[in-house]
């Protein structure tokens, strides 16, 4: 079974705009859900574009295919976007989900019920439904695109049994409204794991001072792609070329996904143990040993060396295969040079937009 993901044409539209026209200095609106009401909070649109790009690059390298709704591909295929190369190669593939609307209708309706977590959202959504029936226009366009459209994509994901990578504004709305996507996605589990381990390394190396504790928190795969790119169009070219470098990890993720899809507890446990092995190895490298068995960290030329107190068998296992790949991603870079390089590509170094993007990808350790 192909390890595919459903993605938003909305995301690809914003990515194409970023790659073709540069960073947009306007604001986007994030929907905030609090108690019995919802409101709109302006955030940097360039940061939203960048987050969509980073999500896309991760999927581009580590998924077999990215499926988008065929009916709305015109949102990004009309431009001379570098991501058209991914479509030509079949990595991004349009699919006619709406050819079978009856399969989507009831799941979408039920998902909307879960997303309408307070009376304010219910009221505004009903106003959208009513105005669409009467005029083919909606009263609250952003809410419609974010919630109503997001529910449709979630329905596609559910019915066709594929994971879903939502547009950043939809992702934020899901979190703010308390709507949760299914947990059984191998890539999301692994990227979350990589993020946690990278932050563990940052805490150990740089400390956790309450004032000076914000660190760049870039996803591991986009970080590697930026390292190997020297121009904006190359970001997609390099990501596509990098698929061969990460073939073994992609195959491992496919098998992990099959175990999750089949609810094979023994196999799932096997893959989790491999991640635990990597985590233990990272802890050993940075000096987080077991109680009574302290380990030391040696650092030279950016390479971490395992101290003799570490578990030698686990250390050996982490020098080969998928575990070695994950270790390299965790210890590759703290992301700051890559973020600086990225904003320079768009001529936004030391600008307000560059600052917004850097803050967007920082995390308090």
NORTA-V79040 format. One record per backbone hydrogen bond with DSSP energy under -1.0 kcal/mol. NH is the residue of the N-H (numbers start at 1). CO is the residue of the C=O. If there is no record, write none. Layout:
nh	co
NH	CO
NH	CO
//
This chain:
nh	co
4	2
5	65
6	163
7	67
12	8
13	9
14	10
15	11
16	12
17	13
18	14
19	15
20	16
21	17
22	18
28	43
30	41
32	39
34	37
37	34
39	32
41	30
43	28
45	26
48	44
49	45
50	46
51	47
52	48
53	49
54	50
55	51
56	52
57	53
58	54
59	55
60	56
61	57
62	58
63	59
64	3
66	91
67	5
68	93
70	95
72	69
73	70
75	72
76	73
77	73
81	79
84	81
85	82
87	83
88	84
89	85
90	87
91	86
92	86
93	66
95	68
97	95
99	96
100	97
103	100
105	101
108	104
109	105
110	106
111	107
112	108
113	109
114	110
115	111
116	112
117	115
122	118
123	119
124	120
125	121
126	122
127	123
128	124
129	125
130	126
131	127
132	128
133	129
134	130
135	131
136	132
144	140
145	141
146	142
147	143
148	143
149	144
151	147
152	148
153	149
154	150
155	151
156	152
157	153
158	154
159	155
160	156
162	157
165	6
171	167
172	168
173	169
174	170
175	171
176	172
177	173
179	174
185	183
189	185
190	186
191	187
192	188
193	189
194	190
195	191
196	192
197	193
198	194
199	195
200	196
201	197
202	198
203	199
204	200
205	201
206	202
207	203
215	363
217	361
223	219
224	220
225	221
226	222
227	223
228	224
229	226
235	232
237	233
238	234
239	235
240	236
241	237
242	238
244	241
246	242
247	244
250	246
251	247
252	248
253	249
254	250
255	251
256	252
257	253
258	254
259	255
260	256
261	257
262	258
263	260
264	259
265	263
268	264
269	265
270	266
271	267
272	268
273	269
274	270
275	271
276	272
277	273
278	274
279	275
280	276
281	277
282	278
283	279
284	280
285	281
286	282
288	283
293	290
300	303
303	300
305	298
310	307
315	311
316	312
317	313
318	314
319	316
320	317
324	320
325	321
326	322
327	323
328	324
329	325
330	326
331	327
339	335
340	336
341	337
342	338
343	339
344	340
345	341
347	344
348	343
351	348
355	351
356	352
357	353
358	354
359	355
360	356
361	357
362	359
363	215
365	213
//
